[in-house]
Amino acid sequence: MGPDGDSIAFTLNGKPASARVAPHHTLVEMLRNEFGLFGARESCGQGLCGCCTVLVDGQAVSACLYLAALVDGAQVSTVEGLADGDALSGVQQAFVDCGAFQCGFCTPGFVMMSTQLLARNPDPDEHDIRDYLSGNLCRCAAYPQIVQAVQCAASRQKEDHAQPRGE
């Protein structure tokens, strides 16, 4: 290990990336400090609130606990990478349309978990949604709107898949 840490290479939001990280640096520290990606936030520092959720190889992780060195060779997705230019992802747009946030501090983590949920279960019922998102905390208690947003995103996703290509 060099004095500035080891160099790692990975894919960040679909683009090649590299960084030098010390063994104790967490993924949320690296994303914020090295790449200026501030969507993932450290709140509890114990992996209990979901504010720091990002996807590593499609799996949601608590970036406040996940060591940055472990993403060497991996694909990392953050809330900033979900949009396509100015067009929000379906989940992001549903959160806006349903007002599924108040202060917004927890929203990126909920969006990332909801994105993973819909990738695994494109037709979740309310119980599925509440169960899947149970590790994410919203201190403003916007839970009804969050559930509504996930249902809306799922419905829109089904409609998009039902339409024939080219129309």
N, C-alpha and C positions, 0 to 999 in steps of 0.2 A: 504494500500500500504506500502510495506516495504521500507527501506532506499535505496535499490538498485533497486526498481521497482517491478513490478508483474511478475510472471512466466507465460509464455505462452507455449502451446504445439501445434504443427502443423506439416504438412508434407512438407518437403522441397526437391524438385526434387525427389520425390518418396520415401523418407526415413523419419522416425520420427525425429523430431527436437524439441528443447525447448530452450528458452532464457529468461533472465530477462530483461524487458524493462520498462523504465519510460514512463509516459503518453505522453510525447512530442517527443519521439524517432520516427523517420520515418522508413519506411520499408527499404529504401535504406541504411540508417545508420546501421540498424541492420544487413542486409545482408553483408555489407562490413566489419563492425567492429566485429561482433560476429562470422561470418561464413567464412570470407575471400573470399567472392564472389564479384568480382570486375567488372563483366560484366555490371550490371546496374550502370549507372553513373549519378551523379547529375550535371546538366549543368546549367539550367535556375533557378531551385529551385521554379518554379511556375507552373509546369505541362504543359508547352507549347511546349517543344521541342521533347519529346519522348525518350530521352537518357536513362531514368531510367525505362523504361517499363518492367514490369514483369507480369506474369499471377497469379491471385488469384482466385482459383476455376474456372479456365478456362477463366476468364475475365481480359483483359488487364487493368492495373492500372498504374498511375504515382506514382512510389515508393517514389519520393521526397515529395509527399504530403500525401501519405497513411500512417496512423499511424500504427506502428508495432504491437501494442496491438490488432488491428482489425484482424490480421491473426490467432488469437487463434482458433484452431479447423479447420483451412482452409488448402487447398492444394496450395502451392506456387511453381511456376515454374520459373526458371531463364534460361538465355541462356546457362549457364554451365550444366544444367540438360537435355538439348535437345539431346546431343550426347549419343550414346550407346557405352561406352568404347572409343575406338579410332575412331569409325564410326560416322561421323557427321550426323545430321538429314538431311532430304531431303532439307529443306530450307537452312540450313547452307551450305551444299555442293553446292547448286545452287548459293549462294552468292559468294562462292570461285570460282566456274567455270565461272561465268559471270563477275568477277571482280567488284562486286557491292559494292565497298568501295574504299576510298582513304586513309584517315587518320585512319578510323576505329572507331572513337569515337562514332558515332551514330549507328554503325552497330548492336550491340546487341538489341537495341530498335526496329530497323527495322525488325530484324529476329523474335523477339517475336510477333510483330504486324502481320507480314506476316504469322507466324505459326497460329495465331488466325484466320486470314482471311481465310486461306485454310481449317481450320477446319469447318468454317461456310459456305464457298463458295468454293468448290473444283474446280470450273471452272470460275474464274473471268476474265473479259475482262480488257483491259488497263484502261478504265474509272473506273471500280470497284476498281482496284488496287490503282490508283492514289487517288481516293476518300478515300479509307480505310486508306491509309498511310498518308493522308494530315496533320495529327497531329504530324508527325515525321519530323524533320528538318535535312537536310544534308548540312553542311556548305561548303563541297567540291563540291556540285552539281552533285553527282553521280546518280541522279534520273533515267536517261535512263537505266543504268545498273541494278538498283534496280528493276525497273519494269520488265526488262528482266529476272532477277533472279527469281522473283515470278512466272512469266509465265513458266519458265523452271521447277521450283519446282512443279507447278500444273500439267504440262504435264507429268513429271516423276511419280507423284503420281497417275495419271490416268492410266499410263502404268502398274504400280505395281499392281493396283487393278484389271486390266483387265486380268492379267496373272492368269491361274488356280493355285490353291495351289499345292505344292509339285513339282513344276518345277523350 
